[in-house]
Amino acid sequence: MKAVWILHDIVLTDEIQGLLDEMGIVGLSRWKRMTGRGPGSGTRMDTHVWPGANSGTLAVVDDDVAARLMGRLQMIRDEVGARSGVWAFTTPVLDTLT
């Protein structure tokens, strides 16, 4: 299993959620409003000086689902560009509660 961490511009939340729904991924955690900065997307501190915010989603899925999800997220990133801020990475999940 893998944890897929998705960080993105808050304006893309509906698109990201639509992708997760389409792929049948129902178990997730979301951080609705996050601030930060990226090397391509710039600073988003949710203030009048640095407007904008990010959102984050964590989903733990099987390895094959993680690979397909990462591929689809790359397609979104390619479409909207790095400036819009879509970033994702995976980490191994060694143990889970049953």
Backbone as CSV, one residue per row, in Angstrom:
resi,resn,N_x,N_y,N_z,CA_x,CA_y,CA_z,C_x,C_y,C_z
1,MET,0.840,-1.178,0.000,0.000,0.000,0.000,0.882,1.237,0.000
2,LYS,0.302,2.304,-0.503,1.011,3.579,-0.531,0.092,4.699,-0.067
3,ALA,0.702,5.680,0.555,0.008,6.926,0.869,0.304,7.888,-0.272
4,VAL,-0.748,8.444,-0.849,-0.592,9.444,-1.904,-0.929,10.793,-1.281
5,TRP,0.049,11.665,-1.273,-0.087,13.020,-0.730,-0.286,13.959,-1.910
6,ILE,-1.379,14.693,-1.916,-1.698,15.613,-3.014,-1.810,17.018,-2.426
7,LEU,-0.998,17.916,-2.915,-1.029,19.323,-2.498,-1.336,20.146,-3.733
8,HIS,-2.291,21.060,-3.613,-2.716,21.779,-4.817,-3.342,23.120,-4.480
9,ASP,-3.377,23.973,-5.483,-4.071,25.250,-5.388,-5.517,24.971,-5.016
10,ILE,-6.046,25.736,-4.074,-7.396,25.496,-3.576,-8.452,25.575,-4.689
11,VAL,-8.169,26.313,-5.747,-9.144,26.424,-6.841,-9.309,25.104,-7.595
12,LEU,-8.400,24.164,-7.408,-8.486,22.868,-8.086,-9.138,21.781,-7.228
13,THR,-9.671,22.141,-6.067,-10.229,21.156,-5.142,-11.319,20.315,-5.797
14,ASP,-12.253,20.944,-6.497,-13.340,20.188,-7.122,-12.810,19.225,-8.181
15,GLU,-11.816,19.651,-8.934,-11.234,18.782,-9.957,-10.523,17.582,-9.325
16,ILE,-9.780,17.822,-8.260,-9.085,16.734,-7.569,-10.107,15.780,-6.950
17,GLN,-11.138,16.325,-6.302,-12.157,15.471,-5.703,-12.890,14.669,-6.774
18,GLY,-13.159,15.284,-7.914,-13.793,14.568,-9.016,-12.958,13.394,-9.488
19,LEU,-11.650,13.584,-9.552,-10.746,12.503,-9.946,-10.789,11.366,-8.929
20,LEU,-10.739,11.702,-7.641,-10.799,10.672,-6.604,-12.120,9.915,-6.658
21,ASP,-13.214,10.642,-6.882,-14.527,9.997,-7.005,-14.557,9.066,-8.212
22,GLU,-14.057,9.550,-9.333,-14.025,8.760,-10.569,-13.241,7.462,-10.387
23,MET,-12.174,7.539,-9.597,-11.338,6.363,-9.375,-11.848,5.484,-8.235
24,GLY,-12.938,5.893,-7.597,-13.514,5.094,-6.521,-12.749,5.177,-5.211
25,ILE,-11.973,6.222,-5.036,-11.195,6.403,-3.797,-12.069,7.170,-2.813
26,VAL,-12.551,6.465,-1.790,-13.468,7.098,-0.841,-12.806,7.412,0.496
27,GLY,-11.762,6.684,0.851,-11.072,6.943,2.107,-9.983,7.979,1.921
28,LEU,-10.140,9.117,2.573,-9.148,10.187,2.433,-9.233,11.135,3.612
29,SER,-8.214,11.909,3.779,-8.208,13.026,4.717,-7.853,14.269,3.930
30,ARG,-8.471,15.387,4.297,-8.221,16.619,3.558,-7.933,17.762,4.518
31,TRP,-6.950,18.533,4.137,-6.674,19.802,4.786,-7.245,20.857,3.853
32,LYS,-8.342,21.497,4.263,-9.076,22.387,3.357,-8.316,23.652,2.998
33,ARG,-7.586,24.195,3.932,-6.927,25.473,3.671,-5.533,25.440,4.267
34,MET,-4.539,25.524,3.392,-3.143,25.493,3.808,-2.426,26.676,3.166
35,THR,-1.393,27.139,3.806,-0.569,28.186,3.219,0.824,27.639,2.973
36,GLY,1.557,28.319,2.121,2.917,27.889,1.831,3.429,28.541,0.563
37,ARG,4.515,28.002,0.072,5.060,28.509,-1.182,5.762,27.372,-1.902
38,GLY,5.732,27.470,-3.197,6.389,26.474,-4.020,7.330,27.149,-4.995
39,PRO,8.314,26.406,-5.491,9.284,27.007,-6.401,8.669,27.461,-7.721
40,GLY,7.579,26.826,-8.129,6.931,27.221,-9.382,5.643,27.978,-9.167
41,SER,4.934,27.651,-8.101,3.607,28.231,-7.891,3.640,29.527,-7.099
42,GLY,4.738,29.825,-6.452,4.853,31.068,-5.705,4.294,30.957,-4.297
43,THR,4.187,32.105,-3.638,3.758,32.180,-2.250,2.246,32.334,-2.165
44,ARG,1.639,31.513,-1.324,0.196,31.599,-1.040,0.036,31.581,0.475
45,MET,-0.165,32.768,1.048,-0.284,32.878,2.495,-1.682,33.297,2.932
46,ASP,-2.623,33.357,1.979,-4.019,33.686,2.273,-4.146,35.063,2.926
47,THR,-3.321,36.011,2.449,-3.371,37.380,2.949,-3.532,38.323,1.765
48,HIS,-3.729,39.606,2.070,-3.847,40.568,0.973,-2.505,40.779,0.273
49,VAL,-1.410,40.539,0.952,-0.084,40.670,0.339,0.227,39.460,-0.528
50,TRP,-0.014,38.268,-0.003,0.193,37.015,-0.736,-1.124,36.249,-0.760
51,PRO,-2.009,36.604,-1.682,-3.323,35.953,-1.718,-3.219,34.498,-2.182
52,GLY,-4.288,33.791,-1.938,-4.391,32.406,-2.372,-4.078,31.440,-1.246
53,ALA,-4.533,30.227,-1.429,-4.299,29.173,-0.446,-4.200,27.848,-1.186
54,ASN,-3.738,26.859,-0.482,-3.627,25.511,-1.018,-4.564,24.587,-0.246
55,SER,-4.713,23.400,-0.748,-5.451,22.352,-0.078,-4.611,21.094,-0.177
56,GLY,-4.805,20.174,0.755,-4.055,18.935,0.724,-4.963,17.743,0.955
57,THR,-4.637,16.647,0.311,-5.409,15.414,0.453,-4.443,14.254,0.642
58,LEU,-4.800,13.359,1.537,-4.030,12.144,1.767,-4.959,10.960,1.557
59,ALA,-4.548,10.035,0.703,-5.310,8.803,0.476,-4.344,7.622,0.550
60,VAL,-4.732,6.592,1.258,-3.937,5.369,1.340,-4.620,4.336,0.455
61,VAL,-3.881,3.879,-0.560,-4.459,2.990,-1.578,-3.463,1.895,-1.948
62,ASP,-3.957,0.891,-2.648,-3.087,-0.165,-3.161,-2.079,0.424,-4.152
63,ASP,-0.963,-0.252,-4.308,0.120,0.235,-5.166,-0.337,0.523,-6.594
64,ASP,-1.161,-0.355,-7.166,-1.602,-0.145,-8.551,-2.509,1.073,-8.668
65,VAL,-3.352,1.305,-7.661,-4.215,2.490,-7.654,-3.365,3.743,-7.507
66,ALA,-2.344,3.684,-6.655,-1.447,4.830,-6.469,-0.764,5.193,-7.784
67,ALA,-0.315,4.194,-8.521,0.353,4.451,-9.803,-0.600,5.107,-10.795
68,ARG,-1.833,4.609,-10.867,-2.817,5.212,-11.786,-3.175,6.625,-11.355
69,LEU,-3.338,6.827,-10.044,-3.659,8.155,-9.526,-2.543,9.143,-9.831
70,MET,-1.305,8.738,-9.610,-0.178,9.622,-9.906,-0.137,9.985,-11.390
71,GLY,-0.438,9.017,-12.249,-0.493,9.296,-13.682,-1.554,10.325,-14.024
72,ARG,-2.717,10.183,-13.423,-3.808,11.140,-13.681,-3.483,12.513,-13.104
73,LEU,-2.856,12.552,-11.942,-2.457,13.838,-11.354,-1.410,14.527,-12.222
74,GLN,-0.512,13.747,-12.815,0.478,14.322,-13.726,-0.218,14.952,-14.928
75,MET,-1.282,14.312,-15.415,-2.039,14.867,-16.536,-2.659,16.212,-16.166
76,ILE,-3.206,16.308,-14.940,-3.772,17.585,-14.482,-2.671,18.629,-14.394
77,ARG,-1.539,18.249,-13.818,-0.411,19.194,-13.705,0.040,19.666,-15.083
78,ASP,0.130,18.734,-16.031,0.527,19.112,-17.391,-0.477,20.069,-18.012
79,GLU,-1.753,19.873,-17.688,-2.813,20.714,-18.254,-2.821,22.118,-17.653
80,VAL,-2.734,22.215,-16.322,-2.844,23.521,-15.672,-1.500,24.206,-15.502
81,GLY,-0.417,23.455,-15.609,0.909,24.036,-15.459,1.362,24.067,-14.017
82,ALA,2.640,24.140,-13.824,3.222,24.144,-12.482,2.831,25.399,-11.709
83,ARG,2.552,26.496,-12.410,2.207,27.755,-11.749,0.923,27.635,-10.936
84,SER,0.000,26.770,-11.385,-1.256,26.586,-10.657,-1.079,25.729,-9.416
85,GLY,0.027,25.079,-9.294,0.341,24.375,-8.067,-0.363,23.051,-7.868
86,VAL,0.096,22.023,-8.543,-0.333,20.650,-8.267,0.939,19.853,-8.004
87,TRP,1.008,19.257,-6.833,2.184,18.482,-6.472,1.698,17.235,-5.761
88,ALA,2.298,16.116,-6.040,1.908,14.875,-5.370,3.133,13.986,-5.209
89,PHE,3.102,13.173,-4.173,4.158,12.193,-3.970,3.584,11.028,-3.192
90,THR,4.285,9.911,-3.209,3.833,8.738,-2.468,4.852,8.373,-1.403
91,THR,4.353,7.731,-0.366,5.203,7.147,0.664,4.681,5.737,0.945
92,PRO,5.568,4.825,1.276,5.103,3.471,1.580,4.305,3.436,2.875
93,VAL,3.316,2.574,2.916,2.551,2.323,4.141,2.963,0.934,4.620
94,LEU,3.646,0.898,5.734,4.193,-0.362,6.205,3.186,-1.168,7.023
95,ASP,2.387,-0.496,7.809,1.411,-1.159,8.654,0.128,-0.328,8.713
96,THR,-0.988,-1.022,8.858,-2.274,-0.335,9.075,-3.041,-1.087,10.158
97,LEU,-3.981,-0.429,10.753,-4.867,-1.081,11.704,-5.909,-1.869,10.938
98,THR,-6.337,-2.991,11.485,-7.361,-3.800,10.806,-8.619,-3.869,11.625
